């Protein structure tokens, strides 16, 4: 089961338990009103009050169990998303380092008086106009022997893969452990009453 599926399933459960808690709190207030307005109300409504209190406690415990599991699921989701972000940043830094090496090689070739493709010169200019001008000036002073002609250091770029959304990767990750058994709120309530 994926994290997204678990979050949806248990989120729905938590919501239904929360709605039941609200309804039970309303019942409790109504019962307290009856107890306070009825002569000897504590004794008359003692059974109903005890059952209601046990029901509230059972619903609270089950919701707390689901909530604790969802917190662990959310932690796993965040960890997977953060790992994907770190991986993408590492790949970007690696690509940047490779490009920097190529830019410095283009500058070196120009300084030796070599002939480089215009696309490579343009990349050097985009990186640093000052470095480009210095390389061209030094290259112009190089001995007038046969100038070496170089191929481009950048190959034609194939369509780049689009980086995956880290949140989507986290949503589609497999869950670390099965969660607590799904029990409908009505089953929990009826178990207390019977």
C-alpha positions, 0 to 999 in steps of 0.5 A, spaced: 500 500 500 502 506 498 503 512 503 498 516 499 493 510 499 494 510 507 493 517 508 487 517 504 484 511 508 486 513 515 484 520 514 477 518 512 477 514 519 480 519 523 475 524 520 469 519 521 471 518 529 472 526 530 465 527 527 463 521 532 466 525 538 463 531 536 456 528 536 458 524 543 460 531 546 453 533 544 449 527 547 454 528 553 451 535 554 444 534 553 445 528 558 448 533 563 442 538 562 437 532 563 441 530 570 441 537 572 434 538 571 431 531 573 430 530 581 435 525 583 438 525 575 444 522 577 441 516 579 436 516 574 441 517 568 447 513 571 447 507 566 446 512 560 452 516 563 456 510 564 455 507 557 456 514 554 463 515 558 465 508 556 463 510 548 467 516 548 473 513 551 473 507 546 472 512 540 478 517 543 482 511 544 481 508 537 482 515 534 488 516 538 491 509 535 489 512 528 492 519 529 499 516 532 500 511 526 498 517 521 504 521 524 509 515 523 506 515 516 507 523 515 514 522 518 515 517 513 512 521 507 517 527 509 523 523 509 522 520 502 520 527 499 527 529 503 531 524 500 528 525 493 530 533 494 537 531 496 538 526 490 536 531 485 540 537 488 546 532 488 545 531 481 544 538 479 551 539 483 554 534 479 552 537 472 554 544 475 561 541 476 562 538 470 559 544 466 564 548 470 570 543 468 568 544 461 568 552 461 575 552 464 577 547 458 574 552 453 578 558 456 584 554 457 584 552 449 582 559 447 589 561 451 593 556 447 590 560 441 586 554 439 580 554 435 573 552 439 566 552 436 562 558 437 557 555 442 563 553 446 565 560 446 558 563 447 558 558 454 564 561 456 562 568 455 555 567 459 559 564 464 564 570 465 565 575 460 572 577 463 574 570 463 572 570 456 576 576 454 582 574 458 582 568 454 582 571 447 587 576 449 592 571 451 590 566 445 591 572 441 599 573 443 600 565 443 605 563 438 603 563 430 604 556 429 598 552 427 592 553 431 589 547 433 581 546 432 577 543 437 570 539 437 565 542 442 565 539 449 558 539 449 554 534 446 547 535 443 543 535 449 538 530 448 531 532 451 532 532 459 528 528 463 523 532 467 525 531 475 520 527 479 516 531 484 519 529 491 512 529 494 509 525 488 515 520 489 513 520 497 506 519 495 507 513 491 512 510 496 510 503 499 508 504 507 513 502 512 508 497 516 501 496 516 497 500 520 492 498 525 485 494 523 480 499 520 474 499 525 468 503 523 466 508 528 459 505 529 462 498 530 466 501 536 460 504 539 456 498 538 461 494 542 461 498 548 453 498 548 452 491 547 
